[in-house]
Amino acid sequence: MKVAIFMGSKSDLPVVRKAADLLKEFGIDCTMRITSAHRTHSRTMELVRSMEQQGAEVFIACAGGAAHLPGVIAALTTVPVIGVPILGNAFNGMDSLLSIVQMPKGIPVATVGVDATENAAVLAAQILSLQDKELRSKLEKYRSKMENKVIEDDKNITL
Ligand code: RP5
């Protein structure tokens, strides 16, 4: 298992699932777990240890509101942590964005955009691709597919 995806609540699952789907498309072995920095703090610690033992090379941590989960995971491991702020009912996601991005010096969380779980998956794949040529070429194909789509959309635009 290469990527451990954690989320703070089952309510995050619909958007978090997109990260797992994309990682699967890249052929990257991942797992998804629900654990909260606040409601299940001891269990969060145990799960981080367990994921490290299972060989996780990147964590993706998704949380909304007072979103401490990514920072807590980053405090528990030196494995890179990508944080995804989840859009909640308040402040258009600014609460979770600022909670995740504003980590104190020395404990970074690589923060992507609000609800940007697909970008978290791509970034995780890019980190893993440093040691994996096959994965690098899959990422290049993913890019050229996007490029072709923009060109195609441009060709088909009508007034
Ligand atoms: C966070 O609080 C979760 O990540 C979720 O985004 C938010 C709301 O959780 P629920 O009240 O829906 O369980 O911990």
Boltz pocket constraint, residues with backbone or C-beta under 6 A from the ligand:
constraints:
  - pocket:
      binder: B
      contacts: [[A, 7], [A, 8], [A, 9], [A, 10], [A, 11], [A, 12], [A, 36], [A, 62], [A, 63], [A, 64], [A, 65], [A, 66], [A, 86], [A, 87], [A, 88]]
      max_distance: 6.0
